[in-house]
Amino acid sequence: METAEAVARDRPEVDPDLVREVFHEAATLLYNGLALDGLDEHDARAVVAGLCEDLVSDDPGAAVRARSRRTVGHPGDLHDPETVARSYLVSAAVLQL
């Protein structure tokens, strides 16, 4: 919901209630689609943070797929970068990006 609030603040032409509803629906789809299954809490938080950033980009699908590729090459502090990368791709599929 933090991302929805930020979008509403940054884009005054957007209805804040609609933005919240869209992000809530996205979260529900990801949960029901098991997009974060197999991740520990640390990696799940990283995926959610990445998705929040990518979903408000000009081309969310391309942004999520690029993040998936970058995750494998530059995992940073992720515990299971391969599963994180797959989670991004599953998320893109679930959200039909």
MOLIN-V94298 format. One record per residue. RES is the residue in one letter. PSI is psi in whole degrees, -180 to 180 (none if undefined). D_LAST is the distance of its C-alpha to the last C-alpha in Angstrom with 2 decimals. Layout:
RES	PSI	D_LAST
RES	PSI	D_LAST
This chain:
M	-23	20.09
E	-39	21.38
T	-41	18.22
A	-43	18.36
E	-40	22.01
A	-41	21.48
V	-44	19.07
A	-38	21.70
R	-43	24.42
D	-21	22.90
R	84	21.83
P	-17	24.82
E	-8	23.57
V	137	20.95
D	118	22.34
P	-38	22.44
D	-38	22.48
L	-41	19.35
V	-44	17.52
R	-42	19.00
E	-42	17.98
V	-46	14.28
F	-34	14.40
H	-43	16.64
E	-41	14.38
A	-44	11.49
A	-40	14.33
T	-44	15.63
L	-43	12.59
L	-40	12.47
Y	-50	16.23
N	-29	16.49
G	3	13.97
L	31	16.23
A	-26	13.62
L	7	16.54
D	141	19.24
G	-3	21.66
L	143	21.39
D	173	24.45
E	-40	24.45
H	-51	24.49
D	-35	21.42
A	-42	19.50
R	-39	20.44
A	-42	19.28
V	-45	15.76
V	-44	15.67
A	-44	17.14
G	-43	14.69
L	-41	11.66
C	-40	13.75
E	-45	14.36
D	-33	10.95
L	-17	9.43
V	9	12.29
S	172	12.03
D	-33	11.95
D	84	8.76
P	-40	6.78
G	-48	4.49
A	-39	8.06
A	-43	9.74
V	-44	8.54
R	-39	9.31
A	-39	12.45
R	-39	13.45
S	-46	13.39
R	-43	15.68
R	-34	17.83
T	-40	18.37
V	-42	20.21
G	-29	22.38
H	76	23.11
P	-15	22.95
G	-129	25.21
D	17	26.50
L	145	23.94
H	-34	25.81
D	77	23.53
P	-33	21.20
E	-44	20.23
T	-36	19.06
V	-46	17.28
A	-44	15.39
R	-37	14.52
S	-37	13.52
Y	-43	10.87
L	-39	9.47
V	-42	10.11
S	-44	8.44
A	-40	5.01
A	-46	6.15
V	-40	7.82
L	2	5.51
Q	51	3.77
L	none	0.00
